[in-house]
Amino acid sequence: MPHLLCLDLGTSAAKAALLDLDGTVHRRAEAPYPTRHAADGTAEQDPREWERAARAVIVELLEAAPAAKAWVDGAAPAPVPDTAPDGEVAALVLTGQMQDLVAVPRSGAASIAILYSDTRAGAEAAELRAALAADGVSWDSLTGNLQDATSCAAMHLRLLRTAPEQLADLQGVVFGPAGYLVVRMGLGLWCDPTTAATTGLLEARTRDWSPAVARAAGLDPALLPALTAAAGQVVGHAGTEATALLGVPDGLPVVLAPGDAGATTSGIVGLAPGDAYIYLGTSGWLASVLPGTRTSPTGAQDAGEGSAGDEPAGVSHHLALGASSATAEPRILRLSALLSAGAAADWARQAVLDGADPARADQLLEAREQERGRGPSGLLALPSIVGERFPVRDASLRGAVVGIDAGTRGIDLYAAMLEGVAHGLAHGLEHADGTSPRPLPVTGGGAASAPWLRILADVTGRPVRTVDGTDAALLGCALVAAEALGLDHALVPPGARQEAATIDPDPSAAAQHAALRPAHRALYDAAARVQRLR
């Protein structure tokens, strides 16, 4: 059976795996790389470290796959362990972090990658916004997202002024490690639409680079990479440069998958309109695949292309998705992120449960449910302990609890905070009223809490199921690559597997929570007004 060599170049490490066409992971490898931070907002990595880490994990995996006939540094593969997969390696598939600015010289490796988290270009972002507005162009409306100092366009303008030597004699620019490895393998300049949508340079309506933004940023449009059309696309085949750089066999197809947000969504639930999942980690988010093209950060859509929801400007990220064999219609990935999910639960356990660990807190929730049944806590809570991104974007907002009375206990306050996280995410659901029968996959550390999952089911009105997101980006790579290569496969995202156990909402509890949703949404605005008065 053919295998796919999938590589995810994340924020701190290169992770790779060999997957067969039924989704079995035969071997994994990981190699870290450092990030340089500074007090002025600097966040940089060295692309040569990406190359080193990528080669390390690829060589390790290929040595376990003799049928790849990969020759590393001119030598035959090492002896094969008993767990080695049978079958050839069909392709190298790449994804990774997005919204990085990497200037690729005509010869040699790039020395600096400015990361998505670099915040030094605030002044340049304001200048770009003003310059475009003077020409009658709203930068946010053009790109379909709120733009700020982390825009790659603003990063480029700043670099042009502070270190112009880094932009001299370029082959082009790319926007993440996946695109960087593609060009270093000699396969040209490429970018997937999902990554492109994070840069501040992509027009949401046309899904093409914006000449106006590029000019305002001092970036020659000829230096921009070509955009892939499909969710996974073969961008070339490995040759001598790729073999020398990464140790991959000559002639191996190279597939560019969506950037990490798209690949992860593909690997958890899929990329069809209506697919969605929730992540409960330190932060939390709702990822939803929607039909249409994003044309305004206020929620407006092209007529007849579906709806991305009606929400205030900039509170969600909207990323383009490439076409699939099932449909050529445009799709977007909407990411609605809470700054605190697990972090709010951690705070509440320390503050109101005497520092109970998650297991003890779950026991207390179970006892409370046995006593009172499923249903709202009687409190409304905002989990916004460090500001908020969704359903409002307000860095100064802080958490709040409304409804405390003489009978309120610590466990009630804790339950209210978990409900607050669930309500925050439910504000982004297309069907938060129980009208959608589709189970909602949940991943992340918070998914280990059965009481929290029941709360989430009741608040959203949707069945929920726990999925393992450990290899999600790699599985997502395999899914889009199998489609791009026309391979028969049995790859299924865990969130779409029918045998997965689900937790159904309690009808009475779901109805009560749905009735509370408008009040919970109003609490964000009320808390913000109070915060401004302090």
C-alpha positions as CSV (number, residue, x, y, z in Angstrom):
1,M,0.0,0.0,0.0
2,P,1.4,3.5,-0.8
3,H,2.4,5.7,2.0
4,L,2.4,9.5,2.3
5,L,5.2,11.4,3.9
6,C,3.5,14.3,5.7
7,L,5.5,17.2,7.2
8,D,4.1,19.9,9.4
9,L,6.5,22.8,10.1
10,G,4.8,24.3,13.2
11,T,5.6,27.2,15.4
12,S,8.3,25.4,17.4
13,A,9.2,22.1,15.6
14,A,9.0,20.1,12.4
15,K,6.7,17.1,12.9
16,A,6.4,14.3,10.3
17,A,4.7,11.0,9.9
18,L,4.4,8.2,7.4
19,L,0.6,7.4,6.9
20,D,-0.9,4.7,4.8
21,L,-4.1,5.2,2.8
22,D,-6.3,3.9,5.6
23,G,-4.9,6.5,8.0
24,T,-2.6,4.3,10.0
25,V,0.4,6.2,11.3
26,H,3.4,3.9,11.0
27,R,6.1,6.2,12.3
28,R,6.5,9.7,13.7
29,A,9.5,12.0,14.0
30,E,10.0,15.5,15.4
31,A,12.8,18.0,15.5
32,P,12.6,21.4,17.3
33,Y,13.9,24.8,16.2
34,P,14.3,28.0,18.2
35,T,12.5,31.3,18.0
36,R,14.1,34.6,18.8
37,H,12.0,37.0,20.8
38,A,12.8,40.5,22.0
39,A,11.1,43.2,24.1
40,D,10.3,45.3,21.0
41,G,7.9,42.7,19.7
42,T,10.5,40.7,17.6
43,A,9.5,37.1,16.8
44,E,11.9,35.6,14.2
45,Q,13.2,32.2,13.2
46,D,16.1,31.1,11.0
47,P,14.8,29.3,7.8
48,R,18.0,27.3,7.8
49,E,16.8,25.7,11.0
50,W,13.6,24.8,9.1
51,E,15.8,23.0,6.5
52,R,17.8,21.2,9.2
53,A,14.7,20.1,11.1
54,A,12.9,19.0,8.0
55,R,15.8,17.0,6.7
56,A,16.2,15.3,10.1
57,V,12.6,14.1,10.3
58,I,12.4,13.1,6.7
59,V,15.6,11.1,6.7
60,E,14.5,9.3,9.9
61,L,11.2,8.3,8.3
62,L,12.6,7.3,5.0
63,E,15.1,5.0,6.6
64,A,12.1,3.1,7.9
65,A,10.5,2.9,4.4
66,P,12.9,1.0,2.2
67,A,10.5,0.8,-0.7
68,A,11.0,4.6,-1.1
69,K,14.5,3.7,-2.4
70,A,15.6,6.9,-0.8
71,W,19.4,7.4,-0.7
72,V,20.6,9.7,2.1
73,D,23.9,11.4,1.6
74,G,24.8,8.8,-1.1
75,A,24.3,5.8,1.2
76,A,21.7,3.1,1.3
77,P,19.0,3.3,3.9
78,A,19.8,2.1,7.4
79,P,18.6,-1.4,8.5
80,V,14.8,-1.5,8.7
81,P,13.0,-1.9,12.0
82,D,10.3,-4.5,12.4
83,T,7.6,-1.8,12.4
84,A,8.6,-0.5,9.0
85,P,5.7,0.0,6.6
86,D,5.3,-2.0,3.4
87,G,4.8,-0.1,0.2
88,E,6.3,2.9,-1.6
89,V,6.2,6.5,-0.5
90,A,3.8,8.2,-2.9
91,A,4.5,11.9,-2.1
92,L,6.0,14.4,0.2
93,V,3.1,16.6,1.6
94,L,3.8,20.0,3.3
95,T,1.9,22.2,5.7
96,G,3.0,24.6,8.4
97,Q,2.7,27.9,10.2
98,M,1.2,30.8,8.3
99,Q,1.6,34.6,8.1
100,D,5.4,34.6,8.2
101,L,7.4,36.9,5.9
102,V,10.4,35.2,4.2
103,A,12.4,37.0,1.6
104,V,14.1,34.4,-0.6
105,P,17.4,35.4,-2.2
106,R,18.3,34.3,-5.7
107,S,21.0,32.1,-4.3
108,G,21.4,30.4,-1.0
109,A,19.1,30.2,2.0
110,A,17.2,33.0,3.6
111,S,18.6,34.1,7.0
112,I,15.5,35.5,8.7
113,A,11.8,34.7,8.8
114,I,9.6,37.3,10.5
115,L,6.8,35.3,12.3
116,Y,3.1,35.9,12.5
117,S,3.5,36.9,16.1
118,D,6.0,39.8,15.4
119,T,4.3,43.1,16.4
120,R,7.0,45.6,15.3
121,A,5.1,46.9,12.2
122,G,2.3,48.8,14.0
123,A,3.3,52.2,12.5
124,E,3.6,50.7,9.0
125,A,0.2,49.0,9.3
126,A,-1.4,52.4,10.2
127,E,0.4,54.0,7.3
128,L,-0.8,51.3,4.9
129,R,-4.3,51.7,6.1
130,A,-4.2,55.4,5.5
131,A,-2.6,55.2,2.1
132,L,-5.2,52.7,0.9
133,A,-8.0,54.8,2.4
134,A,-6.7,57.8,0.5
135,D,-7.4,55.9,-2.7
136,G,-10.8,54.9,-1.5
137,V,-9.8,51.3,-0.5
138,S,-10.7,49.8,2.9
139,W,-7.9,47.4,3.6
140,D,-10.1,45.3,6.0
141,S,-12.9,45.1,3.5
142,L,-10.6,44.2,0.6
143,T,-9.0,41.3,2.5
144,G,-12.0,40.3,4.5
145,N,-10.1,40.4,7.8
146,L,-9.0,43.0,10.3
147,Q,-5.4,44.0,9.5
148,D,-2.8,45.1,12.1
149,A,0.9,45.0,12.8
150,T,1.1,41.3,12.1
151,S,0.2,41.7,8.5
152,C,2.9,40.5,6.1
153,A,2.3,43.6,4.0
154,A,3.1,45.8,7.0
155,M,6.1,43.6,7.9
156,H,7.5,44.1,4.4
157,L,7.1,47.9,4.5
158,R,9.0,48.0,7.8
159,L,11.8,45.7,6.5
160,L,12.1,47.9,3.4
161,R,12.9,50.8,5.7
162,T,14.9,49.1,8.5
163,A,16.9,46.4,6.6
164,P,16.6,47.0,2.9
165,E,19.6,44.8,2.2
166,Q,17.5,41.8,3.1
167,L,15.2,42.6,0.2
168,A,17.9,43.0,-2.4
169,D,18.3,40.6,-5.3
170,L,15.3,38.4,-4.4
171,Q,13.9,35.4,-6.1
172,G,10.6,36.2,-4.4
173,V,8.8,36.2,-1.1
174,V,6.9,33.4,0.6
175,F,4.7,33.3,3.7
176,G,5.6,30.2,5.7
177,P,8.1,27.3,6.0
178,A,6.1,25.0,3.7
179,G,6.3,27.5,0.8
180,Y,9.9,28.1,1.7
181,L,10.9,24.5,1.4
182,V,9.1,24.3,-2.0
183,V,11.2,27.1,-3.4
184,R,14.4,25.7,-1.9
185,M,13.7,22.4,-3.5
186,G,13.8,24.2,-6.9
187,L,10.1,24.0,-7.5
188,G,9.3,27.7,-7.7
189,L,7.3,30.1,-5.7
190,W,4.0,28.8,-4.4
191,C,1.5,29.6,-1.7
192,D,-1.8,28.0,-0.7
193,P,-4.9,30.2,-0.5
194,T,-5.4,29.5,3.3
195,T,-1.9,30.9,4.0
196,A,-2.3,33.7,1.5
197,A,-5.5,34.9,3.3
198,T,-3.5,35.5,6.4
199,T,-1.0,37.9,4.8
200,G,-3.1,41.1,4.3
201,L,-2.2,40.9,0.6
202,L,-5.0,38.7,-0.7
203,E,-8.2,40.1,-2.1
204,A,-11.1,38.1,-0.6
205,R,-13.5,38.5,-3.5
206,T,-11.1,37.6,-6.3
207,R,-8.8,35.3,-4.3
208,D,-5.8,36.8,-6.0
209,W,-3.0,39.1,-4.8
210,S,-3.9,42.7,-4.4
211,P,-1.7,45.0,-6.6
212,A,-2.8,48.0,-4.6
213,V,-1.7,46.5,-1.2
214,A,1.5,45.2,-2.7
215,R,2.4,48.7,-4.1
216,A,1.5,50.4,-0.8
217,A,3.8,47.9,1.0
218,G,6.7,48.6,-1.5
219,L,6.5,45.0,-2.7
220,D,6.9,44.2,-6.4
221,P,3.9,42.0,-7.3
222,A,6.2,40.0,-9.5
223,L,7.9,38.7,-6.4
224,L,4.7,37.1,-5.0
225,P,4.2,33.4,-5.3
226,A,1.7,31.6,-7.5
227,L,-1.4,30.5,-5.8
228,T,-2.5,26.9,-5.7
229,A,-6.1,26.2,-6.9
230,A,-6.8,23.0,-5.0
231,A,-6.9,22.2,-1.3
232,G,-3.9,20.0,-2.0
233,Q,-1.9,20.5,-5.2
234,V,1.1,18.8,-6.8
235,V,3.6,21.7,-7.2
236,G,6.4,19.6,-8.7
237,H,8.6,16.5,-8.4
238,A,11.8,16.2,-6.4
239,G,15.0,16.6,-8.3
240,T,18.6,17.0,-7.4
241,E,18.1,20.1,-5.4
242,A,15.4,18.5,-3.3
243,T,17.4,15.3,-2.8
244,A,20.4,17.4,-1.6
245,L,18.3,19.6,0.6
246,L,16.0,17.1,2.3
247,G,17.2,13.6,1.3
248,V,14.0,12.8,-0.6
249,P,14.1,10.4,-3.6
250,D,14.4,11.8,-7.1
251,G,11.0,12.1,-8.8
252,L,8.9,12.1,-5.7
253,P,5.7,14.2,-6.1
254,V,5.6,17.2,-3.8
255,V,2.1,18.3,-2.6
256,L,1.4,21.7,-1.0
257,A,-1.4,21.3,1.5
258,P,-3.4,24.1,3.1
259,G,-1.6,26.1,5.9
260,D,-1.8,24.6,9.4
261,A,-5.3,25.9,10.2
262,G,-6.7,24.3,7.0
263,A,-4.8,21.1,7.3
264,T,-5.8,20.7,11.0
265,T,-9.5,21.3,10.1
266,S,-9.2,18.7,7.2
267,G,-7.7,16.2,9.6
268,I,-10.3,16.6,12.4
269,V,-13.6,17.0,10.5
270,G,-13.0,17.7,6.8
271,L,-13.3,20.7,4.5
272,A,-16.9,20.5,3.3
273,P,-19.3,23.3,4.0
274,G,-21.0,22.7,7.3
275,D,-18.0,20.9,8.8
276,A,-17.0,22.4,12.2
277,Y,-15.1,21.5,15.4
278,I,-14.3,23.1,18.7
279,Y,-10.8,23.2,20.3
280,L,-10.6,23.5,24.1
281,G,-7.0,24.2,25.1
282,T,-5.6,27.2,27.1
283,S,-7.4,29.2,24.5
284,G,-10.4,27.9,22.5
285,W,-11.9,28.3,19.1
286,L,-14.6,27.2,16.8
287,A,-13.5,26.3,13.3
288,S,-16.3,26.3,10.7
289,V,-16.2,25.6,7.0
290,L,-18.6,27.9,5.1
291,P,-19.6,28.3,1.5
292,G,-18.9,31.6,-0.3
293,T,-16.1,34.2,-0.3
294,R,-15.5,36.6,2.4
295,T,-15.9,40.2,1.1
296,S,-16.1,42.2,4.2
297,P,-15.1,41.9,7.9
298,T,-18.6,42.8,8.8
299,G,-20.0,39.5,7.6
300,A,-21.3,40.6,4.2
301,Q,-21.1,38.0,1.4
302,D,-21.3,37.9,-2.4
303,A,-25.0,37.4,-3.4
304,G,-25.9,33.8,-3.7
305,E,-22.7,32.4,-2.2
306,G,-24.0,31.5,1.2
307,S,-23.4,33.1,4.5
308,A,-20.5,33.5,6.8
309,G,-22.7,34.9,9.5
310,D,-23.5,38.4,10.7
311,E,-20.9,39.5,13.3
312,P,-19.0,42.7,14.2
313,A,-16.0,43.6,12.2
314,G,-12.8,41.6,12.7
315,V,-14.0,39.2,15.5
316,S,-13.3,36.1,13.4
317,H,-10.6,35.2,10.9
318,H,-11.7,34.2,7.5
319,L,-9.4,32.1,5.4
320,A,-9.8,30.9,1.8
321,L,-9.8,27.2,1.1
322,G,-8.8,25.6,-2.2
323,A,-11.1,23.7,-4.4
324,S,-11.8,20.0,-4.0
325,S,-12.8,17.2,-6.3
326,A,-16.3,17.3,-4.8
327,T,-16.9,21.0,-5.6
328,A,-15.3,23.9,-7.3
329,E,-17.4,26.4,-5.4
330,P,-15.4,28.7,-3.1
331,R,-15.2,27.9,0.6
332,I,-13.9,29.8,3.6
333,L,-12.6,28.6,7.0
334,R,-13.9,30.8,9.8
335,L,-11.9,30.8,13.0
336,S,-13.7,32.3,16.0
337,A,-11.3,32.3,19.0
338,L,-11.7,32.8,22.7
339,L,-8.5,34.1,24.4
340,S,-9.3,32.0,27.5
341,A,-11.0,28.6,27.6
342,G,-8.9,26.1,29.6
343,A,-7.1,29.2,31.1
344,A,-10.5,30.4,32.5
345,A,-11.3,27.0,33.9
346,D,-7.8,26.8,35.5
347,W,-8.4,30.3,37.1
348,A,-11.8,29.2,38.4
349,R,-10.5,26.0,40.0
350,Q,-7.8,28.1,41.8
351,A,-10.1,30.9,42.8
352,V,-13.4,29.1,43.8
353,L,-12.5,25.4,44.3
354,D,-9.4,25.8,46.5
355,G,-7.0,24.8,43.8
356,A,-8.7,21.5,42.9
357,D,-7.2,19.6,40.0
358,P,-9.3,18.9,36.9
359,A,-10.2,15.4,38.1
360,R,-11.5,16.6,41.5
361,A,-13.4,19.5,39.8
362,D,-15.1,17.0,37.5
363,Q,-16.1,14.9,40.6
364,L,-17.7,18.0,42.1
365,L,-19.5,18.8,38.8
366,E,-20.8,15.2,38.7
367,A,-22.1,15.5,42.2
368,R,-23.8,18.8,41.4
369,E,-25.4,17.3,38.4
370,Q,-26.7,14.3,40.4
371,E,-28.2,16.8,42.9
372,R,-29.7,19.3,40.4
373,G,-29.8,17.6,37.0
374,R,-28.6,19.1,33.8
375,G,-29.4,22.8,33.1
376,P,-28.0,26.3,33.5
377,S,-26.2,27.2,36.7
378,G,-28.3,30.3,37.2
379,L,-25.3,32.5,36.6
380,L,-24.0,34.2,33.5
381,A,-20.2,34.3,33.1
382,L,-17.7,35.8,30.8
383,P,-14.4,33.9,30.5
384,S,-12.5,36.9,29.2
385,I,-9.9,37.1,32.0
386,V,-7.2,38.5,29.6
387,G,-9.3,40.3,27.1
388,E,-11.3,38.8,24.3
389,R,-11.2,38.1,20.5
390,F,-14.7,36.5,20.0
391,P,-17.6,37.3,20.0
392,V,-16.1,40.8,20.6
393,R,-12.6,42.0,20.0
394,D,-11.6,43.9,23.1
395,A,-8.2,43.7,24.7
396,S,-9.3,45.6,27.8
397,L,-12.4,43.4,28.5
398,R,-12.2,41.3,31.7
399,G,-14.2,38.4,33.0
400,A,-17.5,38.8,34.8
401,V,-20.2,36.8,36.7
402,V,-23.8,37.9,37.1
403,G,-26.5,36.4,39.3
404,I,-24.6,35.5,42.5
405,D,-26.9,35.2,45.5
406,A,-26.6,33.9,49.1
407,G,-27.0,30.3,47.9
408,T,-24.2,30.4,45.3
409,R,-21.4,27.9,45.9
410,G,-18.0,27.6,44.5
411,I,-19.0,24.7,42.3
412,D,-21.8,26.8,40.8
413,L,-19.3,29.5,39.9
414,Y,-17.0,26.9,38.3
415,A,-19.9,25.5,36.3
416,A,-20.8,29.0,35.2
417,M,-17.3,29.6,33.9
418,L,-17.5,26.4,31.8
419,E,-20.9,27.5,30.6
420,G,-19.4,30.9,29.7
421,V,-16.8,29.3,27.5
422,A,-19.5,27.2,25.8
423,H,-21.8,30.2,25.3
424,G,-18.8,32.2,23.8
425,L,-18.2,29.5,21.2
426,A,-21.9,29.0,20.6
427,H,-22.2,32.6,19.4
428,G,-20.3,31.5,16.3
429,L,-22.4,28.4,15.5
430,E,-24.7,28.4,12.5
431,H,-27.0,26.1,14.4
432,A,-26.8,26.7,18.1
433,D,-30.5,25.9,18.5
434,G,-30.4,22.2,18.1
435,T,-31.6,22.3,14.5
436,S,-28.4,20.7,13.2
437,P,-28.2,17.0,13.8
438,R,-24.5,16.9,13.0
439,P,-22.3,16.0,15.9
440,L,-19.7,18.6,16.9
441,P,-16.2,17.2,17.3
442,V,-14.3,18.6,20.3
443,T,-10.5,18.3,20.8
444,G,-7.9,19.7,23.2
445,G,-7.3,19.1,26.9
446,G,-10.7,20.3,27.9
447,A,-12.3,17.5,25.9
448,A,-11.1,15.1,28.6
449,S,-13.8,16.5,31.0
450,A,-17.1,14.6,30.6
451,P,-19.1,17.2,32.6
452,W,-17.7,20.0,30.4
453,L,-18.7,18.0,27.3
454,R,-22.3,17.7,28.6
455,I,-22.4,21.4,29.3
456,L,-21.1,22.1,25.8
457,A,-23.7,19.8,24.3
458,D,-26.5,21.5,26.3
459,V,-25.3,25.1,25.5
460,T,-24.8,24.5,21.8
461,G,-27.8,22.3,21.4
462,R,-25.6,19.9,19.4
463,P,-24.4,16.4,20.0
464,V,-20.6,16.5,20.7
465,R,-17.9,13.9,20.4
466,T,-14.3,13.8,21.6
467,V,-11.7,13.4,18.9
468,D,-7.9,13.1,19.2
469,G,-6.3,16.0,17.4
470,T,-2.7,14.8,18.0
471,D,-1.9,14.1,14.3
472,A,-4.7,16.2,12.8
473,A,-2.5,18.4,10.6
474,L,-0.7,15.4,9.3
475,L,-3.9,13.4,8.6
476,G,-5.3,16.5,6.9
477,C,-2.2,16.6,4.7
478,A,-2.7,12.9,3.8
479,L,-6.4,13.5,2.9
480,V,-5.8,16.4,0.5
481,A,-2.7,14.7,-1.0
482,A,-4.6,11.5,-1.7
483,E,-7.2,13.5,-3.5
484,A,-4.6,15.5,-5.4
485,L,-2.8,12.3,-6.5
486,G,-6.1,10.5,-7.4
487,L,-5.4,7.7,-5.0
488,D,-8.0,5.3,-3.8
489,H,-8.1,5.6,0.0
490,A,-10.0,5.0,3.2
491,L,-8.9,8.1,5.0
492,V,-11.6,9.6,7.2
493,P,-11.2,12.4,9.7
494,P,-12.0,11.2,13.3
495,G,-14.8,13.8,13.6
496,A,-16.6,12.2,10.7
497,R,-16.4,8.6,11.8
498,Q,-19.8,7.2,12.4
499,E,-18.6,4.8,15.2
500,A,-17.4,7.6,17.4
501,A,-19.5,7.9,20.6
502,T,-21.5,11.1,21.0
503,I,-23.0,13.0,24.0
504,D,-26.4,14.3,23.2
505,P,-27.8,17.5,24.5
506,D,-30.5,17.3,27.2
507,P,-33.6,18.9,25.4
508,S,-34.8,20.9,28.4
509,A,-31.3,22.1,29.3
510,A,-30.6,23.1,25.7
511,A,-33.8,25.1,25.5
512,Q,-33.0,27.0,28.7
513,H,-29.5,27.8,27.5
514,A,-30.8,28.9,24.1
515,A,-33.1,31.3,25.8
516,L,-30.1,32.7,27.8
517,R,-28.0,33.3,24.7
518,P,-29.1,36.9,24.0
519,A,-28.5,37.9,27.6
520,H,-25.0,36.3,27.5
521,R,-24.2,38.2,24.3
522,A,-25.4,41.5,25.9
523,L,-23.2,40.8,28.9
524,Y,-20.1,41.4,26.8
525,D,-21.3,44.9,25.9
526,A,-22.4,45.7,29.5
527,A,-19.1,44.5,31.0
528,A,-17.2,46.6,28.4
529,R,-19.2,49.7,29.4
530,V,-18.5,49.1,33.1
531,Q,-14.8,48.5,32.4
532,R,-14.6,51.9,30.7
533,L,-16.0,53.6,33.7
534,R,-13.5,52.1,36.1
